[in-house]
Each structure stands twice: as structure tokens, then as C-alpha cells.
Amino acid sequence: MDIRFVQSLPEAISEAGVLGLAVGPGLSWYGDGGNHIASLTPGFEDAAARAGFDGKAGQSLTYPTGVSRPHTVVALGLGEDPGIETMRRAAGTLGRKVRKEVAVATTLTQAGPASPVVEGFLMSQYSYDRYLSEPDPARTASLLLLGDERAAERDAGAVVAEAVCLARDLVNTPAREKAPDAIRCQVEELAGDTGIRLVVHDEAALIEGGFGGVLGVAVGSDRPPCMLELWYEPEGATALIAFVGKGITFDSGGLSIKPAKAMETMKTDMSGAAAVIGAMQAIARLGIRVKVLGLTPLTDNMPGPMATKPGDVLTTRNGKTIEVLNTDAEGRLILADALALAAEYEPDLMVDLATLTGACKVALGDKIAGVMGNDDALVKRITTLGRDTGERMWHLPLPDDYRSQLKTPMADMRNIGGRWAGALTAALLLEEFVGDVPWAHLDIAGPARWVENENYQVKGGSGFGVRTLVALAADVAVNGV
């Protein structure tokens, strides 16, 4: 899409069929050109009164002008002093409403920064139509932003939106099309395009490296697993941060098999890995000056004839043993290996993302992630960045006395706790593999899959986590660890 700044409203509407107006309380216009806007929209105030539109944040009103350019005005309520997420959502609403327009102009960039406007607009026009016999994609070819040139903001928004859409594509792809090796091929292409260094641990390397968690999950599938290490290493960067993403390419539950209904969305159980891959692409393209390691353990969880059985004991990368009492609690097994490997590189901080527990979704719903960790400052930092990026999170505790739920006489720990607090006991197991590294765990079981079209979100894989990871890398580059 051609995204560029224009200096005046007449210039913008000379090219665009639709004008997206940023509107404040009492129908006040953000930015210059109010008189010109009023002349374009005779009768608008009466239409707004009839619709109950008065410029509050989240409101929108589509108004035909009766002229050729712009033939439609979309008024977008921002309220007073709009925040970044308000801007992003308003741009998403605009993008959704005008997806069949070839050229669109907006004054949103006169109300705040350009990056969230570009992000929201582009993300709202995403569609996954690979298997539709009659696809219906968005047709917007140009987005004109009213205001002074801010190329860096514009470009950053486009890069991040593209990374989110990459993650969405990975999540939405049917499981039969995204075996671990297929994802490896896609990441190899990404690495070649961005200069990321890729290290592939194939099945033989996983065996040699003692990755018993990944292998224990993979043995029920006829598609071999792999672990991908993505290294972004800009010259002069000193801090190292590590991102780890759960990559279960399809989760049947293994021998502890899921009901049929519960399997319908299990192609999305690699949303954590998808977020890491998308974030790594964006970080490299933005040239953020911090060293980043992305780790994605990839495997199916299937009930094949060699599948791990309840009661089996697995030896993980760091030598700790886990008794598997429920094979549907598999994500923590592959993450244990990946976190242990990440800890060996002694990063300054580490974050993992996983569609890990239904318990977290029960607690926080399908739009908010749970965040836990061994470092309160890191958890607070991530929660704050999530608020700014529009990825909501809530700090959950890691009570030390709950660790007793993981005790078993058969191994160092078992892979499930008691009936309650499943999100917390799962995170407590992960903590056994991070060593002394400051670490945060994001349970994204809810927001990894969006259930309805809303603002810039599109039903299906959401790409949740990409924006927060990119923001964290940028924050570390500026402010240190």
C-alpha cells in the first residue's frame, strides 16, 4: 500500500474518495482545516445528532457528502486527549469501513502519532483468503495522512503491522500445511531477507542435545519436530534478550485426547512461535540496536502408536525429569527444553509466549493475557508496554506454596498440578528451567484467537504478542535492561 503524508486537506481530498475525520468532544475537529471540513459536510451536525454521535472515543459515523470527492466522510470519535490505543482502534474502524475504497485520506495523524494509525488501518484490512474460491480482499491501494512528514513513524507502523499479519498467516494456516519442516522453510526465507542468522535443530540434533521434552511430545506424530534459533545480532549491540514461543503445530491432546469440539481451533496452538517469528522480522527490519534470540520448538501433539503415555518420565535439556500424567499438558514440556536452552546463552532477560492453559482464559477471558514471572520489574515493564501496544495483560502471582502441587515420587516434577490454579502451576513448572535469568511468561490462550471482527482485530489468529515484543526490544535498546 502507498502510504504518504500530504500537507493540506484540499490536496488529500483531490485524490481520495473517502475522508476519515478525527473528531473530538462536541464535534470539534482535530487539526487544521475545520472551516474547509464544515463546507464539505453540510448537514453533518444534524446527522450526528440523529445518530447520537458527539465525538466520544470509540464512536464512528459514516456520512455521504453528496459530492464526488470525498463522496463519504467517516467521522471517528477520539474523545479528549486520545491515547495510542484509541488512535489505533479508530484507524482500525476506518480501515474496516473503507476496505473497498482505492484511495483513503485521514486527519487522524493530526491528533497523534502516525505509527498507531498505520498499524490499525493495515491490520484491520487483513484477511486470510488462501482457500476461498471467491476471495474478497481489501482494495485500498493508497492511504493519505494529513500533516507534516513523519516517515519514521509511518514506516515503523507499516513494519509492525506486516509482522502481525505474518504471525496471523502462520496461525491461520491449516495444520496439514504447516508441519514443523514447512515452518522451517518459511523461516529460512525470512532469515535470508532480513539478515537473521538461523540455527536449525532437526530431530537428530534434538536427540543428541537431550531435548527430551520436545521429543516426548513429538513421538506420537509422523512429522518430525525441530527447534529453530533465530539470531538478530546488530553491530555494537551489547544487551541480549531472548524470546521463546510455544510451537505446537496441531494439538490433538495426544493419548489424553481432546473432545472433537476442542480440536477445532488447535491449529492455532503455535501462536507463541508465530509471535516470536513475526517479532523477529519486525525487529530486524526496524534495525533496533539490541541483540535478540528467538527460539521456537515446533512439533505436533498426536496419539500415534509411539505416543508418550501417562506415567512416562521425560528427561529435559537441563537434566530435570518430568512425569507426564496428562499428555494434553504438552506445551510446558517443549517450553521446558527451549527455556533451558535460552538460559544457557545467559540473556539479560527472557520472555516466553504460549497458548498454555484454558485456566488462564477462564480467569481473564479471551482478550487479556496473563503475565507471570520471577522479576516484578520485568513483569511491570511488559504490562506497561502491552497497554501502549494494545495487547492487554494482567499480572498473576506465582505462589511458592503452590509448587507442591507438582511434586511426584516418580520424577523431579509432574506436568500437571491440582484442579485449581492451572495457569499458575504451569508457570511454576516453567520457572524450573529459566535459572537466574529475569523471566516473564505470557499465557496468551485467550487473545491469541480473536472471536469476532472488532476495530483492527480480525476473527481468527490475532498475532498477539508481536507488538509487545517489538516494543520491549526497542525499550531495551533505548533504556537498557
Disulfide bonds with the S-S distance in Angstrom:
none
